[in-house]
Amino acid sequence: MNKVVGYFLKKYIFSPKKEWLRFDSIFMVVGIVISVATLTVALSIFEGYEKVLKKTILGVNSHIYIFNPGEGNLDKENIEQLSGFCEEQTEIESYAAIIMTQAMCTNEKRVKGCLLRGIDWRQENQPTSYKEYISEGRYELQNLNEAVIGYKLAKSLNLSIGDTLTLISPLNSQITPLGMKPQKQEFLVVGLYKSGMYEYDSKYVFMNYQSAAEFISAVNEYSMLEIKLSDENIERADYLAYRWSSELDHQFQITSWIDFNGNLFSLLKLEKWVIFIILSFLILIASFNVVSSVSTSIIEKKQDLGILKAFGASSRILKNIFIGKTFIISIFAVTFGQIFGVLIAIFLSKQTFFLLKGDVYFLEKINVSFNLLSWIIILLVSLLIISGASFIPLKKITKLDVTEILRS
């Protein structure tokens, strides 16, 4: 750095006159802080939403599903064959055969549709996070007539732990002289399931595999085999599903979580960066204050600039002085704006008076996440826009007429 530039920048920061406290400088800083904070909050909310949504989906569901390619279920021989195959795959962390079917549930006053899952709750390493999502009661399904239901489903049916839930299966109706009689059975609610995702908390009913098999009259049959992959292989789920399908000679239908949810997460990433581009225009608008502040400073320092030019200071040195001043203010404003944005985002994640509509946004709570890469991108883009704006009024320095300035 040129000694002349360094001297004036030091004087700008430590001078008793506090030139950086001028109204135009403060107005410029406030504009940058607000725009950067808005951008920081928006990105942190999008990243938090994407992260929690992905975590919840991969916690409630497994990573790979194996079905019977036809209309029927998997039988005991299929499960034995697939179990032997899964034991040989190093990418698999755990697997389990389950029953999943649609049913109706009622408390004799209200009726709701539900998704019935028959599981082996005794399995230690399950392919889903069933045990971790029990918010009230217990996850053990010790008796065949016990069930765990989503807390939203319990709320809509006005049920609590210890109450009786009646399940009805229209798909498994019996023919009687009076017509079709749907399968009907009562279960004791022993636990409430809370994943944080509305779609699951308002539909899921968990019970023993034996109970589910008897309820739908499908003993020794399974709807699917769920597979949980090791952490490093989760993003490779679609490739593994394709590979295993070939290795099993396409005897089974194998799909992954990416097949069901890949488009959703691709859309979220696209929307996040579209929002980033749109909100970056706020910084561009705030940079107009930079143009105004630098122009005002050049006009006020016109005589000083003329004297410096008369003593041999080049236009480049004079421009660097103003660029340095703007850069110092910008660094402070952008950094403070990011910190302010983080504080606002944390507040939004902690508050409870404004919640999302779970049936629309899947999640009810605002979640935030802070990414170092996003922080750096915001910092660099902000500084680039502000620095670019500061170059616009510097053309006036080149046009200064030293003779005219000294005469006046």
C-alpha positions in Angstrom: 0.0 0.0 0.0 1.2 3.5 -0.9 2.4 5.5 2.1 0.2 8.4 1.2 -2.9 6.2 1.0 -2.0 4.5 4.3 -1.6 7.9 6.0 -5.0 9.1 4.9 -6.7 5.9 5.8 -5.2 5.9 9.2 -6.2 9.5 9.7 -9.7 8.6 8.5 -10.1 5.9 11.2 -8.4 7.5 14.1 -9.0 11.2 13.5 -10.8 13.0 16.4 -13.2 14.5 13.8 -14.6 10.9 13.2 -15.3 11.5 9.6 -16.8 8.0 9.3 -19.6 9.2 11.7 -21.0 11.6 9.1 -24.7 11.3 8.2 -24.1 10.0 4.7 -21.7 7.4 6.0 -24.1 6.2 8.7 -26.9 6.1 6.2 -24.8 4.0 3.8 -23.9 1.6 6.6 -27.5 1.1 7.7 -28.6 0.4 4.2 -25.9 -2.2 3.7 -26.6 -3.8 7.2 -30.3 -4.2 6.5 -29.8 -5.7 3.0 -27.1 -8.1 4.1 -29.1 -9.2 7.2 -32.1 -9.9 5.0 -30.1 -12.0 2.6 -28.5 -13.9 5.5 -31.8 -14.6 7.2 -33.3 -15.9 3.9 -30.5 -18.2 3.1 -30.2 -19.6 6.7 -34.0 -20.3 6.7 -33.8 -22.1 3.3 -30.8 -24.1 4.4 -32.4 -25.0 7.8 -35.6 -26.0 6.1 -33.8 -28.2 3.6 -31.5 -29.8 6.3 -34.3 -30.6 8.7 -36.7 -31.8 6.0 -34.0 -34.2 4.7 -33.1 -35.4 8.2 -36.8 -36.0 9.0 -37.6 -37.8 5.8 -34.5 -40.0 6.2 -35.3 -40.6 9.8 -38.9 -41.6 9.3 -38.3 -43.6 6.1 -35.5 -45.9 5.1 -33.0 -45.2 2.3 -33.9 -48.1 -0.1 -37.2 -50.1 -0.5 -37.6 -53.5 -2.0 -41.1 -54.6 -3.3 -42.6 -57.4 -5.1 -42.8 -56.3 -8.8 -46.3 -57.7 -9.0 -49.4 -56.8 -7.1 -48.8 -59.3 -4.3 -46.6 -59.0 -1.2 -43.2 -60.4 -0.4 -43.4 -63.9 1.1 -41.2 -65.6 3.6 -39.0 -67.2 0.9 -38.4 -63.7 -0.7 -37.4 -62.3 2.7 -34.9 -65.1 3.3 -33.4 -64.6 -0.1 -33.2 -60.8 0.4 -31.8 -61.2 3.9 -29.0 -63.3 2.6 -28.3 -60.8 -0.1 -28.3 -57.8 2.3 -25.8 -59.6 4.6 -23.3 -59.6 1.8 -23.6 -55.9 1.0 -21.0 -53.7 2.9 -23.1 -50.5 2.2 -26.0 -51.7 4.3 -26.2 -50.8 8.0 -29.5 -52.5 8.8 -32.7 -53.8 7.2 -36.1 -55.0 8.2 -39.3 -56.4 6.6 -42.5 -54.5 7.4 -46.1 -54.3 6.6 -47.6 -51.1 5.3 -51.2 -50.5 4.3 -53.9 -47.9 4.4 -56.7 -48.1 6.9 -59.3 -45.9 8.7 -59.1 -45.1 12.4 -61.8 -43.8 14.6 -62.6 -43.0 18.2 -66.4 -43.5 17.6 -66.9 -39.8 17.0 -64.3 -38.9 14.3 -62.9 -40.9 11.4 -59.5 -40.3 9.8 -57.4 -42.0 7.2 -54.1 -43.5 8.4 -51.1 -45.4 7.2 -50.5 -48.6 9.2 -47.0 -49.8 9.7 -46.4 -53.3 11.2 -42.8 -53.4 12.5 -40.5 -55.5 14.7 -40.0 -53.0 17.5 -37.5 -55.4 19.3 -34.9 -55.0 16.5 -32.1 -53.0 18.0 -30.7 -51.3 14.9 -33.8 -50.4 12.9 -33.7 -48.9 9.4 -35.8 -45.9 10.7 -35.7 -43.7 13.7 -38.9 -45.0 15.2 -37.7 -45.1 18.8 -36.2 -41.6 18.7 -39.4 -40.0 17.6 -41.6 -41.2 20.5 -42.5 -37.9 22.3 -44.8 -39.3 25.0 -45.5 -42.8 26.4 -43.3 -45.8 25.3 -42.2 -47.3 22.0 -42.5 -50.9 23.2 -45.4 -52.7 21.7 -45.4 -55.5 24.3 -49.0 -56.8 23.6 -50.6 -57.5 20.3 -53.4 -55.0 20.9 -51.1 -52.0 21.5 -50.3 -49.2 19.0 -48.2 -46.0 18.7 -49.8 -43.2 16.7 -48.8 -39.8 15.4 -49.4 -37.0 17.8 -51.3 -35.0 15.2 -53.5 -37.9 14.5 -54.1 -38.3 18.2 -55.0 -34.7 18.5 -57.4 -34.8 15.6 -59.2 -37.8 17.1 -59.0 -36.4 20.6 -57.0 -39.4 21.8 -54.3 -39.7 24.5 -52.2 -42.4 26.0 -54.4 -45.1 27.5 -57.3 -44.5 25.2 -58.7 -47.0 22.7 -58.2 -46.6 18.9 -60.4 -48.5 16.5 -58.9 -49.5 13.2 -61.1 -50.3 10.2 -59.7 -52.0 7.0 -62.2 -51.6 4.0 -59.6 -53.4 1.8 -60.0 -56.5 4.0 -63.8 -56.8 4.1 -65.7 -60.0 4.8 -68.8 -61.0 2.8 -71.8 -61.5 5.0 -75.6 -62.0 4.4 -76.0 -58.3 5.1 -73.3 -57.2 2.7 -69.6 -56.3 2.9 -68.3 -56.1 6.5 -64.9 -54.3 6.9 -62.3 -55.7 9.2 -62.5 -53.9 12.6 -60.2 -54.1 15.6 -59.5 -52.1 18.7 -56.0 -51.1 19.9 -54.6 -49.4 23.1 -52.6 -46.2 22.5 -49.4 -46.6 24.4 -47.2 -43.9 22.8 -47.3 -40.8 20.6 -45.0 -40.4 17.6 -43.6 -36.9 16.8 -41.2 -36.6 13.9 -41.9 -32.9 13.3 -43.2 -33.5 9.8 -47.0 -33.1 9.4 -47.4 -35.7 6.7 -46.2 -38.5 9.0 -47.4 -37.2 12.4 -51.0 -37.0 11.1 -51.1 -40.4 9.5 -48.8 -43.0 11.0 -50.0 -45.9 13.2 -47.3 -48.3 14.4 -48.1 -51.8 15.7 -46.5 -55.2 16.0 -45.9 -57.1 12.8 -48.0 -60.0 14.0 -51.0 -57.7 14.8 -50.8 -56.0 11.4 -50.5 -59.3 9.6 -53.6 -60.7 11.3 -55.5 -57.4 10.8 -55.0 -57.5 7.1 -55.1 -61.3 6.8 -51.6 -61.5 5.4 -49.7 -63.8 7.8 -46.1 -64.5 6.6 -46.4 -61.8 4.0 -44.6 -58.4 3.9 -45.2 -55.2 2.0 -41.6 -54.3 1.6 -38.0 -54.7 2.9 -36.6 -51.5 4.2 -32.8 -50.9 4.0 -30.7 -48.3 5.9 -27.4 -47.4 4.3 -24.2 -46.2 6.0 -23.9 -42.4 6.1 -21.3 -42.2 3.3 -23.6 -44.1 1.0 -26.9 -42.2 1.5 -26.4 -40.0 -1.5 -25.6 -43.1 -3.6 -28.9 -44.7 -2.9 -30.2 -44.5 -6.4 -27.0 -46.0 -7.9 -27.1 -48.8 -5.3 -30.8 -49.5 -6.0 -30.0 -49.8 -9.8 -27.0 -52.0 -9.1 -28.7 -54.4 -6.7 -31.7 -54.7 -9.1 -29.3 -56.0 -11.8 -27.6 -58.3 -9.3 -30.9 -59.8 -8.3 -31.8 -60.3 -12.0 -34.7 -57.8 -11.7 -36.7 -60.2 -9.5 -37.8 -57.3 -7.3 -38.7 -53.6 -7.6 -36.0 -51.6 -5.9 -36.4 -47.9 -5.3 -34.5 -45.3 -3.2 -35.4 -42.2 -1.2 -34.0 -40.1 -4.1 -36.6 -41.5 -6.4 -39.4 -40.3 -4.1 -37.8 -37.0 -2.9 -35.0 -36.1 -5.3 -37.2 -33.6 -7.2 -38.2 -31.9 -4.0 -34.7 -31.3 -2.8 -33.6 -30.2 -6.3 -36.4 -27.6 -6.3 -35.4 -26.4 -2.8 -31.8 -25.8 -4.0 -33.0 -24.0 -7.1 -35.3 -21.8 -5.1 -32.6 -21.0 -2.5 -30.2 -19.6 -5.2 -33.1 -17.8 -7.0 -33.9 -16.1 -3.7 -30.2 -15.3 -3.2 -30.0 -13.6 -6.6 -33.3 -11.7 -6.0 -32.3 -10.5 -2.6 -28.8 -9.5 -3.8 -30.6 -6.6 -5.6 -31.2 -5.2 -2.1 -27.5 -4.9 -1.7 -27.3 -3.3 -5.2 -29.9 -0.7 -4.1 -28.0 -0.1 -0.9 -24.9 0.5 -3.0 -26.6 3.7 -4.4 -25.9 5.2 -1.0 -22.3 4.4 -1.6 -22.3 6.3 -4.9 -23.9 9.3 -3.1 -21.6 9.2 -0.1 -18.4 9.0 -2.2 -19.6 11.7 -4.6 -20.4 14.0 -1.6 -17.0 13.3 -0.1 -15.2 14.1 -3.4 -17.1 17.4 -3.7 -16.3 18.4 -0.1 -12.6 17.5 -0.4 -12.3 19.2 -3.8 -9.7 21.7 -2.6 -7.7 19.2 -0.7 -7.6 16.9 -3.7 -6.4 19.8 -5.9 -3.6 20.6 -3.4 -2.5 16.9 -3.3 -2.5 16.9 -7.1 -0.4 20.0 -7.2 2.2 18.3 -5.0 2.4 15.4 -7.4 -0.2 12.9 -6.2 -1.6 11.0 -9.1 -5.3 10.4 -9.7 -4.7 6.7 -9.0 -3.4 7.4 -5.5 -6.4 9.7 -4.8 -8.8 7.1 -6.0 -7.2 4.5 -3.8 -7.8 6.7 -0.8 -11.5 6.8 -1.4 -11.6 3.1 -2.4 -9.8 2.3 0.9 -12.3 4.3 2.9 -15.3 2.7 1.3 -13.7 -0.8 1.7 -13.2 -0.2 5.5 -16.8 0.9 5.9 -18.1 -1.9 3.7 -16.2 -4.6 5.7 -17.7 -3.4 8.9 -21.2 -3.0 7.5 -21.3 -6.4 5.8 -19.9 -8.2 8.8 -22.3 -6.5 11.2 -25.2 -7.2 8.7 -24.3 -10.9 8.7 -24.1 -11.1 12.5 -27.4 -9.2 12.8 -29.0 -11.6 10.3 -27.8 -14.6 12.3 -29.4 -13.1 15.5 -32.7 -12.6 13.7 -32.6 -16.1 12.3 -32.0 -17.6 15.7 -34.8 -15.6 17.1 -37.2 -16.8 14.4 -36.2 -20.4 15.1 -36.9 -20.0 18.9 -40.2 -18.1 18.7 -43.5 -19.9 18.9 -46.0 -17.2 18.1 -45.6 -17.7 14.3 -45.6 -21.3 13.0 -45.8 -22.7 9.5 -48.7 -24.6 8.2 -47.6 -28.2 8.3 -50.0 -29.4 5.7 -48.5 -26.9 3.2 -44.8 -26.6 4.2 -44.4 -30.2 5.6 -42.8 -28.7 8.8 -44.4 -26.5 11.4 -41.4 -24.9 13.0 -39.0 -22.5 11.3 -35.6 -24.1 11.3 -32.3 -22.3 10.5 -28.9 -23.5 9.5 -25.6 -21.6 9.1 -23.2 -22.6 6.4 -19.7 -21.3 6.2 -19.7 -21.4 2.4 -22.9 -19.3 2.3 -21.4 -16.9 4.7 -18.4 -16.4 2.5 -20.5 -16.1 -0.7 -22.6 -13.4 0.9 -19.5 -11.5 2.1 -17.8 -11.7 -1.3 -20.9 -10.8 -3.4 -21.7 -7.9 -1.1 -18.2 -6.5 -1.2 -18.0 -7.0 -5.0 -21.3 -5.0 -5.5 -20.3 -2.2 -3.1 -16.8 -1.9 -4.5 -18.1 -1.8 -8.0 -20.5 1.0 -7.0 -17.6 3.0 -5.4 -15.8 3.2 -8.7 -18.6 5.1 -10.4 -18.1 8.5 -8.8 -14.2 8.2 -8.8 -14.2 9.4 -12.4 -14.7 12.9 -11.0 -11.2 12.8 -9.6 -9.6 12.4 -13.0 -11.6 15.4 -14.3 -10.4 17.8 -11.5 -8.7 20.9 -12.9 -5.9 21.7 -10.5 -5.4 25.3 -11.8 -9.0 26.2 -11.4 -9.2 24.7 -7.9 -6.1 26.6 -6.7 -7.4 29.9 -8.1 -10.7 29.5 -6.2 
